[in-house]
Amino acid sequence: MKKYTITIEETVSDIFYLEANSLEEAKEKAIENYNNSVFVLEPGNLIETNILVENDKENSGWFEL
């Protein structure tokens, strides 16, 4: 039997709202809210799942699940 490394990548999306005086302030608040776990993408809306299967000699390339 061969050992394989499996890498799974998910793209998750959600919509959040905040109030700000400018686009720059909204951007700063969004980053702050994300870093402080106010904006949490779990469970969120799963947009895409990609998988990569590989070992020392073989590589499947990324494929969408």
Secondary structure, 3 states (H helix, E strand, C coil): CCCCEEEEEEEEECCCCCCCCCHHHHHHHHHHHHHCCCCCCCCCEEEEEEEEEECCCCECCCEEC
